Structures are given as structure tokens and as C-alpha cells.
Amino acid sequence: MKIISWNVRGLGSRNKRRMVKDFLRSENPDVVMIQETKKEICDRRFVGSVWTVRNKEWVALPGVWGIKWDFDHLGFKNSE
């Protein structure tokens, strides 16, 4: 399992998102943790702009950002 954690600055820039996307494509991680303090919105379109995995899931907090994972390789079970 490959996990990447990255404190990214500037994900509002299309060029930065492309750089992140290219890097993640080359590394092929199962889990990605991105810290970006100025990005407030994390929707499906935005997540797709930085990670091309088809079966991705994610959670995010505004101003902190989030964790994304490849659902084909990693699942979570609710223990409530």
C-alpha cells in the first residue's frame, strides 16, 4: 500500500493542480492526504482535477483539506 501526504500550496492554480495530478498519476498511491489551508471547497469536480482514480472516495474539512483513497484498494467499515 502506498500512502502520500503532501502539504500543497496553491491548489487554486490550474498549473499546480496539473502538477499534483501528474505526480499522483506517476506514483499511483492508494491513499492521498493533502493539506491546503486556503482551499475551502472540496467537491467531486475539484478532487477529480487532482486525482484521476475512478473509484475514489474522500473526506475533507475546509481550510485543512482532506484524505482521498482508491476504493478498489481500501475500504472503511463503520463501527457505530
N, C-alpha and C positions, 0 to 999 in steps of 0.2 A: 504494500500500500504506500502510495506517495502522497505526502501532505506538504502543501506550500503555504507559508504565512508571509504576507507582504504588506509593509506599511507604505502604501502608494500615495503619492501626492499628485493632484491634478487630473483626476479621472473625468472631470468636466470637459477636458480636451479630447477631441476625436483622435488626434495623433497618439496621445497617451493610452487611450483605450485600445487602439490598434496594436501598440507595442505590447501591452499586457496580454492581449488576445494571442498575438504571435508567440509570446513566451510560453503561455499556458498550453498552447497547441503543441509546441515543441517538447515540453516537459511531460505532458499527458498525466496530470495529477488526478488522484481520486477525490481529494478534499482540498479546497482553497479557502484560506482565511485572509480577507482583505480588510485592512484598516485604512479608512479615508474619512477624516474628520469633517470635511466640508460638504460631502455628498449627502443630501437629505432624502432623495428618492431612490428606492431600490425596487424597481418593478421588473417584470419578465423581459421587457424590451431592453432595459439597461443591462441586466445580467447577461442576456444574450450578446450584448455588444462587447463584453469582455471574456466570455467563456462559451465555446461552441458545443459543449457536450449536450447531446439531445435530451437525455433523461436526467436533467439536473433539478435539484431542489435547493432551496436556500432559506436562510433566516437573516434578518438584518435589523439593526437599530439605527435610527437617524443620528448622524454625527459620529457614529462609531463604525458603521457598516457591518459586514456580515461574513457568514460562513456559507459556502456552497459546496455541494458534493454531487458526485456522479451516482445517481440512484441505482444504476446497474451494478455498481461495486460495493455500495454501502447503504444500508437501511437502518432506520431507527425504530425502536419499539417503544410505544408509550406505556409507561409503567404506572399510570394513575389507576 
